[in-house]
Amino acid sequence: MSDHDHPDHPHDAPETQDSGSQALAEALRSSFIIVQIAMAALVVIIFAAGFFQVGPQEKAIVLRFGKPQGEGLQMLLGAGLHWSLPYPIDEVVRVPITENQSVRSTVGWYFATPEAELAGTEPAPGPSLDPRMDGYAITADRNIVHVRVTVPYQIIDPRTAIFNFASGTNHEFNLNGISNAVLNAANNALIATAARFNVDDILINERVKFQEAVQERITELADERQLGVSIKPCSVESAPPRQLKDVFAQVASARQNREKLIYEAKGEETRILSQAGAQASSITNAAESARLRYVTAIQSDAEVFTNLLPRYVSNPGLFSQLEVTKAMSVVLANAGEKKYLHTHADGKPVELRLMLNNELQQSKSP
């Protein structure tokens, strides 16, 4: 065997070391490429994870280490696609702004189970109110009444809602804080306003006015406390104590009868006044017509007399004769016989005397 064929020949060591170094270098090069690809993929994933969508009924604010990004209204992100750094560097808080929220007062109303509320049934009244369960309000005339209000509202200032009342987990805005603030305002306004109205006004006479006063007070409290919400038209319910429901029903019935009688009396009054007015108008019109007729006749006679007066003054005899002739033509228009008497030669009229029997002639018997 030659020296070159021996496996432990010293000339083979460098060649073996070069092959191992080359394999290690290739392995390191491949690992580095894999690391680069993994890092690039990680960067892409982190970058892609930063995109988030804001709905058409939402506003969003990006908090970087708890500090909002932007100033004033610029911090509010509108509907569309946006990007931020991943959590926990950036936190995206969404606020519904166009969706109407609603709360119902928790004071002033008697206790009823959710099932009874849903079914619209009223629980049987006990012998008296139970202050531990039944709510009520005191009116201005020191009566007890049940009242409650449903308050719809809309968030109009997301910054105030988020930084003053936001709470929750999973980076989502929780409406409990702002809802509780609106609920407290509703409870306060309901009890305070009921103390300014009499029980009859709350239940019957001025229900609309009472509702408007409650809503006005809720709006004032929301503005004073800077809740960042807009109060929509409220719905106010009122009811007498269930223990006195029959008594209130009798009072309401008597009031309705009274209103009915007053309405009928006013209707009769209107009818009589209308009839009297029509009669007065008819009499007045008839009198006015008669007055115009008499005045016109007098004016006509006066005009005729005025026109005839110069002719009479110029020749009274001729005028008298003409007027007599005119009158006689009218008088003798239907006469059966007509006789004309001539005057004397001296011009004096002929005197004619006739004996006329005023008694009716008796018809002769057959």
C-alpha positions in Angstrom: 0.0 0.0 0.0 1.4 3.4 -0.9 1.5 6.5 1.3 -1.2 8.2 -0.6 -3.6 5.3 0.0 -3.4 5.4 3.8 -6.5 7.0 5.4 -4.6 8.7 8.2 -2.2 10.4 5.9 -1.4 14.0 7.1 -2.1 15.6 3.7 -5.9 14.7 4.0 -6.5 17.0 7.1 -6.7 20.4 5.3 -9.0 19.0 2.7 -11.3 17.7 5.3 -11.3 21.0 7.3 -12.2 22.9 4.1 -15.1 20.7 3.4 -16.5 21.1 6.9 -16.0 24.9 6.9 -17.8 25.1 3.6 -20.7 23.1 4.9 -21.0 25.2 8.0 -20.8 28.4 6.0 -23.6 27.1 3.7 -25.6 26.1 6.7 -25.2 29.5 8.3 -26.0 31.2 5.1 -29.2 29.3 4.7 -30.1 30.0 8.4 -29.5 33.7 7.9 -31.7 33.7 4.8 -34.4 31.9 6.7 -34.1 34.4 9.6 -34.3 37.3 7.1 -37.4 35.8 5.5 -38.9 35.2 9.0 -38.2 38.8 10.0 -39.6 40.2 6.8 -42.7 38.1 7.3 -42.9 39.3 10.9 -42.6 42.9 9.7 -45.3 42.3 7.1 -47.6 40.7 9.6 -47.0 43.5 12.2 -47.6 46.1 9.5 -50.7 44.4 8.2 -52.0 44.0 11.7 -51.9 47.7 12.2 -54.8 48.3 9.7 -58.2 48.7 11.2 -61.6 49.7 9.9 -63.8 52.4 11.3 -67.5 52.0 10.5 -69.8 54.6 9.1 -71.5 55.1 12.5 -68.3 55.3 14.5 -65.4 57.6 15.4 -62.1 56.3 16.5 -59.1 57.7 18.5 -55.6 56.2 18.5 -53.9 56.2 22.0 -50.1 55.8 21.9 -49.0 54.8 25.3 -52.3 56.2 26.6 -51.9 59.6 24.9 -54.2 60.6 22.0 -52.7 61.2 18.7 -53.6 64.5 17.2 -55.1 67.8 18.5 -58.8 68.8 18.8 -61.0 67.3 16.1 -58.0 66.0 14.2 -57.7 63.2 16.7 -61.1 61.8 15.6 -60.8 59.3 12.8 -63.8 59.0 10.5 -65.2 56.0 8.6 -62.7 54.1 6.5 -59.4 52.2 6.7 -56.7 53.4 9.0 -53.4 52.2 10.4 -51.7 52.3 13.8 -48.9 50.5 15.6 -49.9 47.2 17.2 -51.0 46.9 20.8 -49.7 47.7 23.4 -47.9 50.6 21.7 -51.1 52.0 20.1 -54.7 51.4 21.3 -57.7 52.1 19.1 -60.8 53.3 20.9 -64.1 53.3 18.9 -67.1 55.3 19.8 -70.6 54.9 18.2 -71.8 58.5 17.3 -74.8 58.1 15.0 -76.5 55.3 16.9 -79.1 56.5 19.3 -78.7 55.1 22.8 -81.5 55.0 25.4 -81.9 54.8 29.2 -84.9 54.6 31.5 -85.1 56.2 34.9 -84.8 53.9 37.9 -86.6 56.1 40.4 -90.3 57.1 40.7 -91.9 53.9 39.5 -93.4 51.0 41.3 -91.7 47.6 41.3 -92.5 45.2 38.5 -90.7 42.1 37.3 -89.1 42.1 33.8 -91.6 39.5 32.7 -94.5 41.7 33.8 -93.0 44.7 32.1 -92.6 42.7 28.9 -96.1 41.3 29.0 -97.6 44.8 29.9 -99.3 43.5 33.0 -99.5 45.4 36.3 -98.7 43.6 39.5 -101.4 43.5 42.2 -101.1 46.4 44.6 -100.4 45.7 48.2 -102.1 47.5 51.1 -99.5 50.3 50.9 -96.3 51.3 49.1 -93.2 49.4 50.0 -90.3 51.9 50.0 -87.8 49.2 49.7 -89.1 48.2 46.2 -91.6 50.8 45.0 -90.4 54.2 43.8 -92.5 57.4 43.8 -92.3 61.1 43.5 -93.7 63.9 45.7 -95.7 66.6 43.9 -95.9 70.3 44.7 -99.2 69.8 46.5 -97.6 67.0 48.6 -99.2 64.0 46.8 -97.6 60.8 45.7 -97.4 59.9 42.1 -95.5 57.3 40.0 -93.4 58.8 37.2 -90.6 57.5 34.9 -88.9 58.8 31.8 -87.2 57.1 28.8 -84.3 59.3 27.5 -82.9 58.7 24.0 -79.5 60.3 23.4 -76.7 60.5 20.9 -73.0 60.9 21.5 -71.9 64.1 19.8 -68.5 64.6 21.4 -66.5 61.4 21.4 -63.5 63.0 23.0 -65.5 63.8 26.2 -67.2 60.5 26.1 -63.9 58.6 25.9 -61.7 60.5 28.3 -64.4 61.2 30.9 -66.6 58.2 30.8 -64.9 55.4 28.8 -64.4 52.0 30.4 -64.0 48.5 29.1 -61.6 45.8 27.9 -60.3 44.4 24.6 -59.8 48.0 23.4 -63.5 48.5 22.8 -65.4 51.5 24.1 -67.9 50.6 26.9 -71.1 52.7 27.0 -71.8 52.0 30.6 -70.0 55.1 31.9 -71.9 57.5 29.6 -75.2 55.7 30.1 -74.9 55.9 33.9 -74.2 59.6 33.6 -77.3 60.2 31.5 -79.3 58.0 33.8 -78.3 60.0 36.9 -79.3 63.2 35.0 -82.7 61.6 34.2 -83.4 60.5 37.8 -82.4 63.9 39.1 -84.6 65.8 36.6 -87.6 63.6 37.1 -87.8 64.0 40.9 -86.9 67.7 40.8 -89.5 68.5 38.1 -92.3 66.5 39.8 -91.8 68.6 42.9 -92.8 71.7 40.9 -96.1 70.4 39.5 -99.4 69.5 41.2 -100.6 65.9 40.9 -103.6 66.8 38.6 -101.2 68.6 36.3 -98.8 65.6 36.1 -101.6 63.1 35.5 -104.2 65.0 33.5 -104.1 68.8 33.0 -100.5 69.5 31.9 -99.0 66.2 30.9 -97.2 67.7 27.8 -95.9 70.7 29.8 -94.6 68.3 32.5 -92.8 66.2 29.8 -91.3 69.3 28.3 -90.0 70.5 31.7 -88.4 67.1 32.4 -86.6 67.1 29.1 -85.5 70.6 29.5 -84.0 69.8 32.9 -82.2 66.7 31.6 -80.7 68.8 28.8 -79.5 71.4 31.3 -77.9 68.8 33.5 -76.2 67.1 30.5 -74.7 70.5 29.4 -73.7 71.4 33.0 -71.9 68.1 33.4 -70.4 68.2 29.9 -71.6 64.7 29.0 -70.9 65.2 25.3 -74.4 63.9 24.3 -77.5 65.3 22.6 -80.8 64.6 24.3 -83.6 63.5 22.0 -87.3 63.9 22.7 -88.1 62.0 25.9 -91.1 59.9 26.8 -92.6 60.5 30.2 -95.1 58.2 31.9 -97.2 59.0 34.9 -99.7 57.0 37.0 -101.5 57.4 40.3 -100.7 55.0 43.2 -102.2 51.6 42.5 -103.8 51.6 46.0 -105.8 54.7 45.1 -106.5 53.8 41.5 -110.3 53.6 41.9 -110.4 57.0 43.6 -108.4 58.6 40.9 -110.7 56.9 38.3 -113.8 58.5 40.0 -112.2 61.9 40.0 -111.2 61.5 36.4 -114.8 60.5 35.5 -116.3 63.4 37.3 -113.8 65.7 35.5 -114.8 64.3 32.2 -118.5 64.8 32.9 -117.8 68.3 34.0 -115.8 69.0 30.8 -118.7 67.4 28.8 -121.3 69.7 30.3 -119.1 72.7 29.8 -118.6 71.7 26.2 -122.3 71.2 25.6 -123.1 74.6 27.3 -120.6 76.4 25.2 -122.1 74.7 22.1 -125.6 75.9 23.1 -124.2 79.3 23.8 -122.6 79.4 20.3 -125.9 78.2 18.7 -128.1 80.8 20.5 -125.6 83.6 19.7 -125.4 82.6 16.1 -129.2 82.5 15.8 -129.6 85.8 17.5 -126.9 87.3 15.3 -128.7 86.0 12.2 -132.0 87.5 13.4 -130.4 90.8 14.3 -128.7 90.9 10.9 -132.1 90.1 9.1 -133.9 92.9 11.1 -131.1 95.3 10.4 -131.1 94.6 6.7 -134.9 94.9 6.5 -134.8 98.2 8.4 -132.0 99.4 6.2 -134.0 98.5 3.1 -137.1 100.3 4.4 -135.0 103.3 5.2 -133.5 103.4 1.7 -136.9 103.0 0.2 -138.5 105.8 2.2 -135.6 108.1 1.7 -135.6 107.4 -2.0 -139.4 108.0 -2.2 -139.1 111.3 -0.3 -136.2 112.4 -2.4 -138.2 111.6 -5.6 -141.3 113.5 -4.3 -139.1 116.4 -3.3 -137.5 116.4 -6.7 -141.0 116.4 -8.4 -142.2 119.2 -6.2 -139.1 121.2 -6.9 -139.6 120.8 -10.6 -143.3 121.7 -10.4 -143.0 124.7 -8.1 -141.8 127.2 -10.8 -144.7 126.2 -13.1 -147.2 126.8 -10.3 -145.6 130.1 -9.4 -145.8 131.3 -13.0 -149.6 130.4 -13.5 -151.3 129.0 -10.5 -154.8 128.7 -12.2 -153.6 126.8 -15.2 -151.4 124.6 -13.1 -154.4 123.8 -10.8 -156.6 123.0 -13.7 -154.0 120.8 -15.3 -153.5 118.9 -12.1 -157.2 118.5 -11.5 -157.6 117.2 -15.1 -154.7 114.8 -14.5 -156.3 113.6 -11.2 -159.7 113.3 -12.7 -158.4 111.2 -15.6 -157.1 108.8 -13.0 -160.3 108.9 -10.9 -162.6 108.5 -13.8 -160.5 105.8 -15.5 -163.0 103.1 -14.6 -166.2 105.1 -14.5 -169.2 103.6 -16.3 -170.7 107.0 -17.4 -169.0 110.3 -18.0 -170.8 113.6 -18.3 -169.2 116.8 -19.2 -170.7 120.1 -18.0 -170.0 123.3 -19.8 -169.3 126.5 -17.9 -171.5 129.6 -18.0 -170.9 132.4 -20.4 -169.5 134.4 -17.6 -166.9 131.7 -17.0 -168.3 130.5 -13.7 -168.6 126.8 -13.3 -171.9 125.0 -13.4 -173.0 123.6 -10.1 -174.3 120.0 -10.3 -176.0 118.4 -7.3 -176.8 114.8 -7.2 -178.8 112.8 -4.7 -177.0 109.5 -4.1 -178.5 106.7 -2.1 -175.9 105.2 0.2 -178.0 102.1 0.8 -177.5 99.1 -1.3 -180.3 98.2 -3.6 -182.1 95.0 -2.7 -182.3 92.4 -5.4 -185.8 91.7 -6.4 -187.2 88.3 -5.7 -188.2 86.1 -8.7 
